[in-house]
Amino acid sequence: MTTEEKLAQALRTIADRAEDRDVLPGVLARRRRRAHRRTQVALAAVCATALAFVVTVAWPVPRVDTAEPGPERNAVDRVWPEAVFTLPGRSRPLAAISATEVLVWGERGTFEVYDAASRSSRTVVTGLGQVPRLLAVDRERVAWVAGGHAWVASLRAGGGARKVGPIPGENVDRLALAGPDLVWSAPLDGVWRMNIDGGVPERVPGSKGLQLVEWPWATDEPLDVRTNPTRVVDLRTGAAVKVRPAPGVVRLRCGATWCTGTRGNDTVVQRGDGSGYEVRRGLRGYPYRDRFFVGSGEIYDARTRTTVTFEGTRLPAGGRRWSVGEGVVSWTQGGRVRVVNLAAVPQP
């Protein structure tokens, strides 16, 4: 494959991966329409392969999620009441910070931290203009990419933003904060890091050919999104976990333990080793904290095998009006924004 072909494939891969990083509802709707057209072609190929495969392979009997969960019995407000709150105004949640705090995008182009416990917010960055395409948070800072550079700001009020340094290339599609470092990856270039106090970008040892999932985990995710990775690697220790797709499963996207993929027209959830196989309706993408998957108006907790529904799925016709950020799900209701903060869901 020539360099030009690899670059073209990488750009297509970034577009497909963006389906799992939706932030604003309007963007989400447009992306899903484009993804649907791509998926129809891909699924046709997958189904043809499955039909040939079934002649010689005995399919496992999966646990299938066929029953429609009762909207009241499984409502997120009832199952995880400590994780749900109402955000005043028209702010948009972008990322979970802690069990009580979320990063939000203010109406006037600001980053704000909203504390659900005190029902108060503080502005940390102003004058941003538009929501950054890539951002990451930890308990102390927010980082984002704009204009080919990385920026970092304290989550304390009035800290201001500072430019850290250039991030080479336009193919960057993953970003994380890892202690004193900013970490990122691109489809053709492995995982890189740079100290947030300044420095020179350097490739993380052992990361060549890997893509960042959720620090410290990375995977050898192929450029062709219809195929499967083969391993997930802990970049702190170098330990690797082999990925074993259940028979007929393609498009696997994995965290440290849990993956989603497709088999025919079904979405499936499985562990990386192929166990824990279930058919789940409409889930997609990577698990948040190696635990939560979102899709089709539901949130699935793979660790406890719990499915919850949220109000945003029962809005009038005209398109789904819910949005997904890093660890947050939100929808408009009564002129305000309802939020599920997945960082607040208790550990089992």
C-alpha positions as CSV (number, residue, x, y, z in Angstrom):
1,M,0.0,0.0,0.0
2,T,1.4,3.4,-1.0
3,T,1.8,6.3,1.4
4,E,-1.0,8.1,-0.3
5,E,-3.3,5.1,0.0
6,K,-2.4,4.7,3.7
7,L,-3.2,8.4,4.3
8,A,-6.5,8.1,2.6
9,Q,-7.4,5.1,4.7
10,A,-6.3,6.9,7.8
11,L,-8.6,9.8,7.1
12,R,-11.5,7.5,6.5
13,T,-10.7,5.7,9.8
14,I,-10.7,9.1,11.7
15,A,-14.2,9.8,10.2
16,D,-15.5,6.4,11.3
17,R,-14.0,6.8,14.8
18,A,-15.6,10.2,15.2
19,E,-18.9,8.4,15.4
20,D,-18.0,7.4,18.9
21,R,-17.0,10.9,20.1
22,D,-20.2,12.8,19.6
23,V,-20.7,15.9,21.7
24,L,-23.4,18.1,20.2
25,P,-26.8,16.7,19.1
26,G,-26.9,18.3,15.7
27,V,-23.5,16.9,14.8
28,L,-24.5,13.6,16.2
29,A,-27.6,13.4,13.9
30,R,-25.6,14.2,10.7
31,R,-22.8,11.8,11.6
32,R,-25.3,8.9,12.2
33,R,-26.9,9.5,8.8
34,R,-23.5,9.2,7.1
35,A,-22.5,6.2,9.3
36,H,-25.7,4.4,8.4
37,R,-24.9,4.5,4.7
38,R,-21.4,3.2,5.3
39,T,-22.6,0.5,7.6
40,Q,-25.1,-0.9,5.1
41,V,-22.2,-1.7,2.7
42,A,-20.0,-3.1,5.5
43,L,-22.7,-5.3,6.9
44,A,-23.5,-6.8,3.5
45,A,-19.9,-8.1,3.4
46,V,-20.0,-9.3,7.0
47,C,-23.2,-11.2,6.4
48,A,-21.8,-12.9,3.3
49,T,-18.8,-14.0,5.3
50,A,-21.0,-15.3,8.1
51,L,-23.1,-17.4,5.7
52,A,-20.0,-19.1,4.4
53,F,-18.6,-19.6,7.9
54,V,-21.7,-21.2,9.4
55,V,-21.2,-24.4,7.3
56,T,-18.2,-25.5,9.3
57,V,-18.5,-23.7,12.6
58,A,-21.1,-24.4,15.4
59,W,-22.2,-21.0,16.7
60,P,-22.2,-20.4,20.4
61,V,-25.5,-19.8,22.1
62,P,-25.2,-16.2,23.2
63,R,-27.1,-14.4,25.8
64,V,-29.5,-12.3,23.8
65,D,-31.1,-9.1,24.9
66,T,-34.6,-9.4,23.3
67,A,-36.9,-8.1,26.0
68,E,-37.7,-4.4,25.9
69,P,-36.8,-3.0,29.3
70,G,-39.6,-1.3,31.2
71,P,-39.0,2.4,30.9
72,E,-40.0,3.0,34.5
73,R,-38.3,-0.1,36.0
74,N,-35.0,0.5,34.2
75,A,-35.1,4.3,34.1
76,V,-31.7,5.8,34.9
77,D,-33.2,8.1,37.5
78,R,-34.5,5.0,39.4
79,V,-31.4,2.7,39.0
80,W,-28.6,5.3,39.3
81,P,-30.3,8.3,41.0
82,E,-27.0,9.6,42.3
83,A,-25.7,10.0,38.7
84,V,-28.5,12.1,37.3
85,F,-29.0,15.9,37.7
86,T,-30.4,18.9,35.8
87,L,-28.1,21.5,34.4
88,P,-29.5,25.0,34.2
89,G,-29.6,27.0,31.0
90,R,-28.4,25.7,27.7
91,S,-24.9,24.5,28.7
92,R,-23.7,21.3,27.1
93,P,-21.9,18.6,29.2
94,L,-18.6,17.6,27.6
95,A,-16.8,15.3,30.1
96,A,-17.1,13.8,33.5
97,I,-14.5,15.1,36.0
98,S,-15.6,13.4,39.2
99,A,-18.7,11.9,40.8
100,T,-20.1,15.4,41.3
101,E,-18.4,17.6,38.7
102,V,-18.6,17.8,34.9
103,L,-17.0,20.0,32.3
104,V,-19.5,21.9,30.3
105,W,-19.5,24.2,27.3
106,G,-21.1,27.5,28.2
107,E,-23.4,29.5,26.0
108,R,-20.7,32.2,25.3
109,G,-17.9,29.9,24.3
110,T,-16.5,29.0,27.7
111,F,-15.3,26.0,29.6
112,E,-17.1,25.8,32.9
113,V,-17.1,23.2,35.8
114,Y,-20.5,22.4,37.1
115,D,-20.8,20.9,40.6
116,A,-24.0,18.9,41.0
117,A,-23.6,18.7,44.8
118,S,-23.5,22.5,45.3
119,R,-25.5,23.3,42.2
120,S,-23.0,25.9,41.2
121,S,-20.6,26.5,38.3
122,R,-17.3,28.2,37.8
123,T,-15.8,29.5,34.6
124,V,-12.3,28.3,33.9
125,V,-11.6,29.4,30.2
126,T,-13.3,32.1,28.1
127,G,-13.2,33.2,24.5
128,L,-12.9,29.8,22.9
129,G,-15.2,30.4,20.0
130,Q,-16.2,26.8,19.3
131,V,-16.1,23.5,20.9
132,P,-12.6,21.9,20.4
133,R,-12.6,18.7,18.3
134,L,-10.4,16.9,20.9
135,L,-10.3,17.4,24.6
136,A,-9.3,15.5,27.8
137,V,-9.8,16.2,31.5
138,D,-8.5,14.9,34.8
139,R,-9.3,16.1,38.3
140,E,-7.1,19.2,37.9
141,R,-6.9,20.2,34.3
142,V,-8.5,20.3,30.9
143,A,-6.5,20.0,27.7
144,W,-7.6,20.4,24.1
145,V,-6.2,20.8,20.6
146,A,-6.8,23.9,18.5
147,G,-4.9,25.4,15.6
148,G,-2.3,22.6,15.5
149,H,-1.3,23.2,19.2
150,A,-2.2,21.7,22.5
151,W,-3.7,24.0,25.2
152,V,-4.0,23.3,28.9
153,A,-6.0,25.1,31.6
154,S,-6.5,24.6,35.3
155,L,-10.0,23.7,36.4
156,R,-9.8,26.3,39.1
157,A,-11.6,29.5,38.3
158,G,-9.7,32.2,36.5
159,G,-6.6,30.0,35.8
160,G,-6.5,30.9,32.1
161,A,-5.3,28.8,29.2
162,R,-1.7,28.4,28.0
163,K,-0.3,26.9,24.8
164,V,1.8,23.8,25.5
165,G,3.3,23.2,22.1
166,P,2.6,22.0,18.6
167,I,1.0,18.6,18.0
168,P,2.3,17.5,14.6
169,G,0.0,16.4,11.9
170,E,-3.8,16.7,11.4
171,N,-4.6,13.0,11.9
172,V,-4.7,13.1,15.7
173,D,-7.9,11.5,16.9
174,R,-7.3,10.5,20.6
175,L,-6.2,12.7,23.5
176,A,-5.7,12.0,27.2
177,L,-4.0,13.5,30.3
178,A,-1.6,11.1,32.0
179,G,-0.1,12.7,35.1
180,P,2.3,15.4,34.0
181,D,2.0,14.4,30.3
182,L,-0.4,15.1,27.5
183,V,-0.9,11.9,25.5
184,W,-2.3,11.5,22.0
185,S,-2.4,9.1,19.0
186,A,-3.1,9.1,15.3
187,P,-3.9,6.1,13.0
188,L,-0.6,6.0,11.3
189,D,1.7,7.1,14.0
190,G,1.4,5.3,17.4
191,V,1.0,7.0,20.8
192,W,2.9,10.2,21.7
193,R,3.4,12.2,24.8
194,M,4.6,15.7,25.8
195,N,5.0,17.2,29.2
196,I,2.3,19.8,29.9
197,D,4.9,22.2,31.2
198,G,6.7,22.2,27.8
199,G,9.0,19.8,26.0
200,V,9.5,17.9,22.9
201,P,6.9,15.3,21.7
202,E,8.2,11.7,22.0
203,R,6.7,8.3,21.1
204,V,5.6,6.3,24.1
205,P,7.9,3.2,24.2
206,G,6.3,0.1,22.8
207,S,3.5,2.0,21.2
208,K,4.4,1.8,17.5
209,G,1.4,0.7,15.6
210,L,-1.0,1.2,18.5
211,Q,-3.9,3.6,19.0
212,L,-4.8,5.1,22.4
213,V,-8.1,3.9,23.8
214,E,-8.2,5.2,27.4
215,W,-4.9,5.8,29.2
216,P,-2.9,3.6,29.7
217,W,-4.5,1.2,27.3
218,A,-3.9,1.2,23.6
219,T,-4.7,-1.3,20.8
220,D,-3.5,-2.3,17.4
221,E,-6.7,-1.1,15.9
222,P,-6.6,-1.7,12.1
223,L,-7.1,1.1,9.6
224,D,-10.1,-0.9,8.2
225,V,-12.7,-0.3,10.8
226,R,-14.6,-3.5,9.7
227,T,-11.8,-5.7,11.0
228,N,-10.6,-6.6,14.5
229,P,-7.6,-5.7,16.6
230,T,-5.5,-8.5,17.9
231,R,-4.2,-7.1,21.2
232,V,-4.7,-4.5,23.9
233,V,-1.6,-3.1,25.6
234,D,-0.9,-1.4,29.0
235,L,1.6,1.3,28.0
236,R,2.8,1.7,31.5
237,T,3.9,-1.9,31.9
238,G,4.0,-3.3,28.4
239,A,1.6,-6.1,29.4
240,A,-0.6,-7.2,26.5
241,V,-3.9,-8.9,26.4
242,K,-4.8,-11.0,23.2
243,V,-8.1,-10.2,21.6
244,R,-10.1,-13.2,20.6
245,P,-13.3,-12.4,18.6
246,A,-16.3,-14.6,19.2
247,P,-17.0,-16.6,16.0
248,G,-18.3,-14.3,13.2
249,V,-17.7,-11.0,15.1
250,V,-16.1,-8.1,13.3
251,R,-15.6,-4.4,14.0
252,L,-14.4,-5.1,17.6
253,R,-13.5,-2.0,19.5
254,C,-12.0,-2.8,22.9
255,G,-11.1,-1.4,26.3
256,A,-8.9,-3.2,28.8
257,T,-11.6,-5.9,29.3
258,W,-14.8,-5.3,27.3
259,C,-15.4,-4.9,23.6
260,T,-18.3,-4.2,21.2
261,G,-18.6,-5.5,17.7
262,T,-21.1,-6.7,15.1
263,R,-22.2,-10.1,13.8
264,G,-24.6,-9.8,10.9
265,N,-27.2,-7.2,11.9
266,D,-26.5,-7.6,15.6
267,T,-24.4,-5.6,18.0
268,V,-22.5,-7.8,20.4
269,V,-20.7,-7.2,23.7
270,Q,-17.9,-9.6,24.7
271,R,-14.7,-9.7,26.8
272,G,-11.5,-9.4,24.9
273,D,-10.8,-13.1,25.4
274,G,-14.1,-13.9,23.7
275,S,-16.1,-14.8,26.8
276,G,-19.1,-12.9,28.3
277,Y,-20.7,-12.9,24.8
278,E,-24.1,-11.1,24.5
279,V,-26.3,-9.6,21.8
280,R,-27.1,-6.0,22.7
281,R,-29.3,-3.8,20.6
282,G,-27.7,-0.6,19.3
283,L,-24.6,-0.2,21.4
284,R,-21.4,1.0,19.8
285,G,-17.9,2.2,20.3
286,Y,-15.5,2.0,23.2
287,P,-16.4,1.4,26.9
288,Y,-16.0,4.4,29.2
289,R,-13.8,3.3,32.1
290,D,-13.9,-0.2,30.6
291,R,-17.5,-0.5,31.8
292,F,-20.2,1.6,30.1
293,F,-21.5,1.5,26.6
294,V,-24.1,3.9,25.2
295,G,-26.5,3.5,22.3
296,S,-30.2,3.5,21.2
297,G,-31.3,5.5,24.2
298,E,-29.7,3.0,26.6
299,I,-26.7,2.8,28.8
300,Y,-25.3,-0.7,29.4
301,D,-23.0,-1.5,32.4
302,A,-21.0,-4.5,31.2
303,R,-19.6,-5.0,34.7
304,T,-23.0,-5.6,36.3
305,R,-24.9,-6.6,33.2
306,T,-27.3,-3.7,33.9
307,T,-29.2,-1.7,31.2
308,V,-30.8,1.6,31.9
309,T,-32.9,3.9,29.7
310,F,-33.1,7.7,29.7
311,E,-35.7,10.2,28.9
312,G,-34.1,11.5,25.7
313,T,-35.3,8.5,23.7
314,R,-39.0,9.4,24.2
315,L,-38.9,12.8,22.6
316,P,-41.2,13.6,19.6
317,A,-40.3,12.6,16.0
318,G,-37.8,14.6,14.2
319,G,-34.5,13.1,15.3
320,R,-32.9,11.9,18.5
321,R,-32.0,14.8,20.8
322,W,-29.4,13.3,23.1
323,S,-25.7,13.8,23.2
324,V,-22.7,11.8,24.4
325,G,-19.4,13.2,25.8
326,E,-16.6,11.5,27.7
327,G,-18.5,9.8,30.6
328,V,-21.6,12.0,30.2
329,V,-25.0,11.5,28.5
330,S,-27.4,14.5,28.2
331,W,-30.7,15.6,26.6
332,T,-32.9,18.6,26.7
333,Q,-36.0,18.5,28.8
334,G,-38.3,21.4,29.8
335,G,-35.8,24.0,28.6
336,R,-33.0,22.6,30.7
337,V,-30.4,19.8,30.2
338,R,-30.7,16.5,32.0
339,V,-27.3,14.8,32.6
340,V,-26.1,11.3,33.4
341,N,-22.6,11.4,34.9
342,L,-21.2,7.9,34.6
343,A,-18.4,8.7,37.0
344,A,-21.0,8.9,39.7
345,V,-22.3,5.4,39.2
346,P,-21.3,3.3,42.3
347,Q,-18.7,0.6,41.9
348,P,-20.2,-2.9,42.1
